[in-house]
């Protein structure tokens, strides 16, 4: 992925740019419709392309992992072929959905254990498995697996959560690089050109959010997201 800065405003520090991906360009800032389960509800692909002129849509790792499942998506050739959308796709790591499950999930250093809202079955999502699912989906931009803490939350918990999220980012980055190297070795070329973005957390504590921003930008990533404002 390549990003080109086109225009800046000296007073507001607003920026306009162009992101180039394998599935097309994205002019930023951009409105990104949410297609949680692979499609934007009640909106057909031609309407997205011609009427809304969407340049990118969002898919969700957690929901797509549970239904229709990786077997179907892999047989289809990834999310682009599954839903017929030929422009860029960003996939959420599933971290926010795990947060929203409340009592139906348990977070440990390994990852998040949760029960499916569909059939009650138990699952474990880790930084590594989140990356693997997103690679199978073939999104242009994938998000690192993180914990989105509730509000309000005690500062000590947010501090521990923030440190864990940073450790999870390292695991995501390491695993993503391993899989890219493996794919390039097996195919003889760089077949999977997916950008991994880190996510800033820290709850509603300004100092912790600043600390998180410093920590994630130490990783050599193509982009960084502002998360956790829920």
C-alpha positions as CSV (number, residue, x, y, z in Angstrom):
1,X,0.0,0.0,0.0
2,X,1.2,3.5,-0.8
3,X,0.0,6.8,0.7
4,X,0.6,10.2,-1.0
5,X,-0.1,13.5,0.8
6,X,-1.9,15.8,-1.6
7,X,-2.9,18.8,0.5
8,X,-2.5,20.2,4.1
9,X,-4.1,23.1,5.9
10,X,-1.6,25.0,8.1
11,X,-4.2,26.2,10.5
12,X,-6.3,23.1,11.2
13,X,-3.7,20.6,10.3
14,X,-6.3,18.8,8.1
15,X,-4.9,16.6,5.4
16,X,-6.0,15.2,2.1
17,X,-4.3,12.2,0.6
18,X,-4.5,9.2,-1.7
19,X,-4.0,5.6,-0.6
20,X,-3.2,3.1,-3.4
21,X,-4.0,-0.5,-2.9
22,X,-4.2,-3.6,-5.2
23,X,-7.9,-3.0,-5.6
24,X,-7.8,0.7,-6.3
25,X,-7.3,4.1,-4.8
26,X,-8.9,5.7,-1.8
27,X,-9.1,9.4,-1.5
28,X,-8.8,10.5,2.1
29,X,-10.6,11.6,4.1
30,X,-13.2,9.1,3.1
31,X,-16.6,7.8,4.2
32,X,-16.4,4.0,4.5
33,X,-19.7,2.1,4.5
34,X,-19.8,-0.8,6.9
35,X,-20.4,-4.2,5.4
36,X,-20.1,-6.2,8.6
37,X,-20.9,-9.6,7.1
38,X,-19.5,-8.8,3.7
39,X,-22.3,-6.7,2.4
40,X,-23.7,-3.3,3.2
41,X,-27.2,-3.9,4.4
42,X,-30.0,-3.0,2.0
43,X,-27.5,-1.5,-0.5
44,X,-26.6,-3.3,-3.8
45,X,-23.1,-3.3,-5.2
46,X,-24.0,-1.1,-8.2
47,X,-25.6,1.4,-5.8
48,X,-22.4,1.5,-3.7
49,X,-20.3,2.0,-6.8
50,X,-22.4,4.4,-8.9
51,X,-24.7,6.3,-6.5
52,X,-22.7,6.4,-3.3
53,X,-19.4,6.2,-5.1
54,X,-17.9,4.3,-2.2
55,X,-14.1,3.7,-2.6
56,X,-13.8,1.2,0.3
57,X,-16.0,-0.8,2.5
58,X,-15.5,-2.5,5.9
59,X,-15.9,-6.2,6.7
60,X,-15.7,-7.8,10.2
61,X,-13.4,-10.7,11.0
62,X,-15.4,-11.9,14.0
63,X,-18.8,-12.1,12.1
64,X,-17.3,-13.5,8.9
65,X,-15.3,-16.1,10.9
66,X,-18.5,-17.4,12.5
67,X,-20.7,-17.1,9.4
68,X,-20.3,-18.1,6.6
69,X,-17.0,-19.4,7.9
70,X,-13.5,-19.6,6.5
71,X,-14.1,-22.8,4.5
72,X,-16.7,-21.1,2.3
73,X,-14.8,-17.8,2.0
74,X,-11.5,-19.6,1.1
75,X,-13.3,-21.7,-1.6
76,X,-14.8,-18.5,-3.0
77,X,-11.3,-17.0,-3.3
78,X,-11.6,-14.4,-0.5
79,X,-14.1,-11.7,0.4
80,X,-13.8,-9.7,-2.8
81,X,-14.9,-12.6,-4.9
82,X,-17.5,-13.8,-2.3
83,X,-19.4,-10.5,-2.3
84,X,-18.5,-9.2,-5.8
85,X,-16.9,-6.0,-4.6
86,X,-13.8,-5.3,-6.6
87,X,-12.6,-2.1,-4.7
88,X,-10.6,-1.9,-1.5
89,X,-11.8,-3.6,1.7
90,X,-10.7,-3.0,5.3
91,X,-11.3,-5.7,7.9
92,X,-11.8,-5.1,11.6
93,X,-9.8,-7.5,13.7
94,X,-12.8,-8.6,15.8
95,X,-11.5,-6.9,18.9
96,X,-14.5,-4.6,19.3
97,X,-17.0,-7.4,18.8
98,X,-15.2,-9.4,21.5
99,X,-15.4,-6.4,23.8
100,X,-19.2,-6.1,23.1
101,X,-19.8,-9.7,24.2
102,X,-19.5,-8.8,27.8
103,X,-20.0,-11.8,30.1
104,X,-19.8,-14.2,27.1
105,X,-16.0,-13.6,26.7
106,X,-12.8,-14.0,28.8
107,X,-9.6,-12.1,28.0
108,X,-6.2,-13.5,28.8
109,X,-2.7,-12.9,27.6
110,X,-3.2,-15.6,24.9
111,X,-6.3,-13.9,23.4
112,X,-10.0,-13.8,23.9
113,X,-12.2,-16.9,24.5
114,X,-15.8,-16.3,23.6
115,X,-19.1,-18.0,22.8
116,X,-20.8,-17.7,19.4
117,X,-23.9,-15.6,19.4
118,X,-25.2,-18.0,16.7
119,X,-25.1,-21.4,18.4
120,X,-23.3,-20.9,21.7
121,X,-20.1,-22.8,20.6
122,X,-16.8,-21.8,22.2
123,X,-14.0,-20.2,20.3
124,X,-10.6,-18.6,20.9
125,X,-9.4,-15.6,19.0
126,X,-5.7,-14.7,19.3
127,X,-3.6,-12.1,17.6
128,X,-2.2,-14.8,15.3
129,X,-5.6,-16.3,14.4
130,X,-7.1,-12.8,13.7
131,X,-4.3,-12.2,11.2
132,X,-4.8,-15.6,9.6
133,X,-8.5,-15.0,9.2
134,X,-8.0,-11.6,7.7
135,X,-5.4,-13.0,5.3
136,X,-7.9,-15.6,4.2
137,X,-10.4,-12.8,3.7
138,X,-7.9,-11.0,1.5
139,X,-8.6,-7.5,2.7
140,X,-6.4,-4.6,1.5
141,X,-6.1,-3.2,5.1
142,X,-6.2,-5.5,8.1
143,X,-6.4,-4.3,11.7
144,X,-4.3,-5.6,14.6
145,X,-6.2,-7.6,17.3
146,X,-6.7,-5.3,20.4
147,X,-8.8,-4.9,23.5
148,X,-11.3,-2.1,23.5
149,X,-11.9,-1.4,27.2
150,X,-15.3,-0.4,28.5
151,X,-16.2,3.1,29.9
152,X,-15.8,3.8,32.7
153,X,-12.8,1.7,33.5
154,X,-10.3,1.9,36.3
155,X,-6.9,3.4,35.3
156,X,-4.9,0.4,36.5
157,X,-7.0,-1.9,34.3
158,X,-6.6,0.4,31.3
159,X,-2.9,0.4,31.9
160,X,-2.7,-3.4,31.9
161,X,-5.0,-3.6,28.9
162,X,-2.9,-1.1,27.0
163,X,0.3,-3.0,27.6
164,X,-1.4,-6.2,26.5
165,X,-2.7,-4.6,23.3
166,X,0.8,-3.4,22.5
167,X,2.1,-7.0,23.1
168,X,-0.7,-8.3,20.9
169,X,0.3,-5.8,18.2
170,X,3.9,-7.3,18.2
171,X,2.4,-10.8,17.8
172,X,0.2,-9.6,14.9
173,X,3.1,-7.9,13.2
174,X,5.5,-10.9,13.6
175,X,2.9,-13.4,12.4
176,X,1.9,-11.2,9.5
177,X,5.5,-10.9,8.4
178,X,6.0,-14.7,8.8
179,X,3.0,-15.5,6.6
180,X,4.0,-13.0,4.0
181,X,7.5,-14.5,3.8
182,X,6.1,-18.0,3.6
183,X,3.7,-17.0,0.8
184,X,6.4,-15.3,-1.2
185,X,8.7,-18.3,-0.8
186,X,6.1,-20.8,-1.9
187,X,4.8,-18.8,-4.9
188,X,8.1,-17.1,-5.9
189,X,6.5,-13.7,-5.6
190,X,4.8,-11.4,-3.1
191,X,1.2,-12.6,-3.6
192,X,-0.5,-11.1,-0.6
193,X,-0.2,-7.3,-0.4
194,X,-2.1,-6.5,2.7
195,X,-1.4,-3.6,5.0
196,X,-1.5,-4.2,8.8
197,X,-2.6,-1.2,10.9
198,X,-1.9,-0.8,14.6
199,X,-4.7,0.6,16.9
200,X,-4.2,3.2,19.6
201,X,-6.0,2.5,22.9
202,X,-5.9,3.9,26.4
203,X,-9.5,4.4,27.3
204,X,-10.4,8.0,28.2
205,X,-7.1,8.8,29.9
206,X,-5.2,11.3,27.8
207,X,-1.8,10.3,29.1
208,X,-2.4,6.6,28.3
209,X,-3.7,7.4,24.8
210,X,-0.5,9.4,24.2
211,X,1.6,6.5,25.5
212,X,-0.3,4.1,23.3
213,X,0.3,6.3,20.2
214,X,4.0,6.4,21.0
215,X,4.2,2.6,21.5
216,X,2.4,1.6,18.3
217,X,4.2,4.1,16.0
218,X,7.5,2.4,17.0
219,X,6.4,-0.4,14.8
220,X,7.2,-0.1,11.1
221,X,3.5,-0.2,9.9
222,X,1.9,1.5,6.9
223,X,-0.9,3.0,9.1
224,X,-2.3,3.6,12.6
225,X,-5.9,3.8,13.8
226,X,-7.5,5.7,16.7
227,X,-9.5,3.1,18.6
228,X,-11.3,2.7,21.9
229,X,-13.5,5.8,21.9
230,X,-16.6,3.8,22.8
